[in-house]
Amino acid sequence: MEQFRIFVVEDDPWYGQILAYHLSLNPDHVIHRYITGKECLTNLSLQPDLISIDYSLPDMNGSELLKAIKSYDNEVPVVVISAQEDINTALKLIKMGASDYFVKDDSTKDLLWNAVNHAKEKRSLKSELATLKQELVGKYDFGKAIIGNSEPMRNIFGLLEKAVKTNINVYITGETGSGKEVVAKAIHYNSNRNKKPFVAVNMAAIPKELIESELFGHEKGAFTGALTRKTGKFEEADKGTLFLDEIAELDLSVQSKLLRVLQERELSRVGGNDRIKLDVRLIVATHKNLPDEVKAGRFREDLYYRIMGLPIVLPSLKERGNDILLLAKHFLDEFCKVNKMSAIKVTKAAKDKLLKYHYPGNVRELKSVIELAAVMCNNNEMTEEDIFLNSGSSSVSFVTGDKTLDQYISEIIEYHLAQNNNNVVLTAKKLGIGKSTIYNMLKEKDLQKK
């Protein structure tokens, strides 16, 4: 176990020894005893994990010592123990940053032990959070988060390198499914804001009457149903990055307030008067042509120039050549890993079929195609027959909308049943599945109709 360092600052040698002995019952605790506040301050470089201080010390009182400790290290938990029960003093110390205030009595040892355990839990959670954040940063390393080696993508990597060096606004455009949010996250997690929040908002997914409250927050009683104060997305993203996806869908009435917030770098919650300072990096994205939206009067021209910043135009998947195969392998490996499946080999004919398709749904569609093919293939080999694409003909498009794998499989079975004149034996043989699978599906759909 990792050691937990505790300072016990107590001018009564006997009482200090009692506290130190009690805390030392855990062999992972390293106890340091001091009689004066000065001794404590002199040894803060040892980086204690918790400090217990007596309020009345020979050289300073608890308030003075607490203030000095917090000016050196604002994060370290400090517990104040006093011989007197004084509510006003306790409140004052808590406001100054003390984590607890105890009165000396028979329960003090146990209360201090609980305070130590609480501090250890907080330290553990903080460590886990730091680890998760570091893993997240690694996940969105350009080379890991954005797969591609084509010339269009090499140009994108060059722009991303420029984007992370400053806090300039970034304006991402590209077809639906081309990976705009992935690029926004990669910019954030490779910038100097990577330890602060990344907050994403899809403008198209929020009702117009709620968008202002969602972005800027509201005060209690600001409108019917506002039972409590709500913090908006801008405040949540303070010191970090706010990603506004589908920015073109923002209502004109809210666009004017967004412009004012961006210009003044402060906001007022709906129904409030307080001015809240902000430090937010803005990244916006849309699949629409904003200059055309400006000409049509659906988007404010002044807001367009305010958010423009560094423009990044993502290429469609059909422009990326062999990136299709790199992405397909990435999605296939990821799917097999998550679902604990053996590695799947992709035949040359299957690769050729993937390369010839135009992918109107871009990277998102390719991911769905690969995952479905992984489910449908046999003997850990993906063939061209396992790959279902929307060819634009009268055949069924299996990769559309948000569906479960069961729904995809049902559609495929129904399609092949129709192609084989409802011959269950032939369909089962062609798909490489048991007849009972088809009968069970038909029975379930029949029950759903009743």
Buried (B, 14 or more C-beta within 10 A) or exposed (E): EEEBBBBBBBBBEEBBEBBBEBBEEBEEBBBBBBBBBBBBBEEBEEEBBBBBBBBBBEEBBBBEBBBBBBEEEEEBBBBBBBEEEEEEBBEBBEEBBBBBBBBBEEEBBEBBBEBBEBBBEBBEEEEEEEEEBEEBBEEBEBEEBBBBEBEBBEEBBEBBEEBBEEBBBBBBBBBEBBBBBBBBBBBBBBBEBBEBBBBBBEBEEBEEEEBBBBBBBBBEEBEEEBEEBBEBBBBBBBEBBBBBBBBBBBEEEBBEBBBEBBEEEEBBBBBBEEEBEBEBBBBBBBBBEBEEBBEEEBBBEEBBEBBBBBEBEBBBBBBBBEBBEBBBBBBBBEBBEEEEEEEBEBBEEBBEBBEEBEBBBBBBBBBBBBBBBBBBBEEEEBBBBBBBBBEEEEEBBBBEEEBEEEEBBBBBBBBBBEBBEEEBEBBBEEBEBEEEBBEEBBEEEEEEEE
